[in-house]
Amino acid sequence: MTEERSAAGRGRRTAGAFDVRTVIAALFAVYGLVLTVLGAGASPEELARDVGVNINLWAGVGMLVFAALFGLWAWLRPIVVTDQSSESSE
C-alpha cells in the first residue's frame, strides 16, 4: 500500500515560494504593518485633518487581514506542479 502511494505521488510537488499568492500576501503584510504602525502613532492634528477617522490604522488592519487570508489560502490549497523530468523517464 505504501509503495502504491509513493509511486502515485512521485513527480508532484508544490509551488511553494513561487506561488503568486505567497508574494501578494507578503507585500500586503509589509504595507499593512507599515500603515498600522503609522496609524497607531497618529497625532491628534493628523486625526483632525482626517475628519476623526484613523484611516492609516484601519487600512493597515484591513491589509493585514487580507494578507492572512491569502497566506491561509496558499497554505491550505497549495498549487501542485508535476515534475516533467520524472514523467518523461517513465
PEJOTA-V695764 format. One record per residue. N is the residue number from 1. RES is the residue in one letter. SS is DSSP state (H for helix, E for strand, L for the rest). D_LAST is the distance of its C-alpha to the last C-alpha in Angstrom with 1 decimal. Layout:
n:N res:RES ss:SS d_last:D_LAST
n:N res:RES ss:SS d_last:D_LAST
This chain:
n:1 res:M ss:L d_last:20.4
n:2 res:T ss:H d_last:19.5
n:3 res:E ss:H d_last:16.2
n:4 res:E ss:H d_last:15.4
n:5 res:R ss:H d_last:16.5
n:6 res:S ss:H d_last:14.6
n:7 res:A ss:H d_last:11.2
n:8 res:A ss:H d_last:12.4
n:9 res:G ss:H d_last:13.8
n:10 res:R ss:L d_last:11.0
n:11 res:G ss:L d_last:10.5
n:12 res:R ss:E d_last:14.0
n:13 res:R ss:E d_last:17.3
n:14 res:T ss:E d_last:20.7
n:15 res:A ss:L d_last:22.5
n:16 res:G ss:H d_last:25.3
n:17 res:A ss:H d_last:28.0
n:18 res:F ss:H d_last:26.5
n:19 res:D ss:L d_last:27.4
n:20 res:V ss:H d_last:30.5
n:21 res:R ss:H d_last:32.2
n:22 res:T ss:H d_last:32.3
n:23 res:V ss:H d_last:34.0
n:24 res:I ss:H d_last:36.4
n:25 res:A ss:H d_last:37.3
n:26 res:A ss:H d_last:38.1
n:27 res:L ss:H d_last:40.3
n:28 res:F ss:H d_last:42.2
n:29 res:A ss:H d_last:42.7
n:30 res:V ss:H d_last:44.2
n:31 res:Y ss:H d_last:46.4
n:32 res:G ss:H d_last:47.4
n:33 res:L ss:H d_last:48.3
n:34 res:V ss:H d_last:50.5
n:35 res:L ss:H d_last:52.2
n:36 res:T ss:H d_last:52.8
n:37 res:V ss:H d_last:54.4
n:38 res:L ss:H d_last:56.6
n:39 res:G ss:H d_last:57.6
n:40 res:A ss:H d_last:58.5
n:41 res:G ss:L d_last:60.8
n:42 res:A ss:L d_last:62.5
n:43 res:S ss:L d_last:66.2
n:44 res:P ss:H d_last:68.7
n:45 res:E ss:H d_last:69.4
n:46 res:E ss:H d_last:65.8
n:47 res:L ss:H d_last:65.8
n:48 res:A ss:H d_last:69.0
n:49 res:R ss:H d_last:67.6
n:50 res:D ss:L d_last:64.6
n:51 res:V ss:L d_last:66.9
n:52 res:G ss:L d_last:66.4
n:53 res:V ss:L d_last:62.6
n:54 res:N ss:L d_last:60.4
n:55 res:I ss:H d_last:57.7
n:56 res:N ss:H d_last:55.9
n:57 res:L ss:H d_last:55.6
n:58 res:W ss:H d_last:54.5
n:59 res:A ss:H d_last:52.0
n:60 res:G ss:H d_last:50.5
n:61 res:V ss:H d_last:50.2
n:62 res:G ss:H d_last:48.6
n:63 res:M ss:H d_last:46.1
n:64 res:L ss:H d_last:45.2
n:65 res:V ss:H d_last:44.7
n:66 res:F ss:H d_last:42.5
n:67 res:A ss:H d_last:40.4
n:68 res:A ss:H d_last:40.2
n:69 res:L ss:H d_last:39.0
n:70 res:F ss:H d_last:36.3
n:71 res:G ss:H d_last:35.1
n:72 res:L ss:H d_last:35.1
n:73 res:W ss:H d_last:33.2
n:74 res:A ss:H d_last:30.5
n:75 res:W ss:H d_last:30.4
n:76 res:L ss:H d_last:30.4
n:77 res:R ss:L d_last:27.9
n:78 res:P ss:L d_last:25.4
n:79 res:I ss:L d_last:23.2
n:80 res:V ss:E d_last:19.5
n:81 res:V ss:E d_last:17.2
n:82 res:T ss:E d_last:13.5
n:83 res:D ss:L d_last:11.7
n:84 res:Q ss:H d_last:10.4
n:85 res:S ss:H d_last:9.0
n:86 res:S ss:H d_last:6.5
n:87 res:E ss:H d_last:5.5
n:88 res:S ss:H d_last:5.6
n:89 res:S ss:H d_last:3.8
n:90 res:E ss:L d_last:0.0
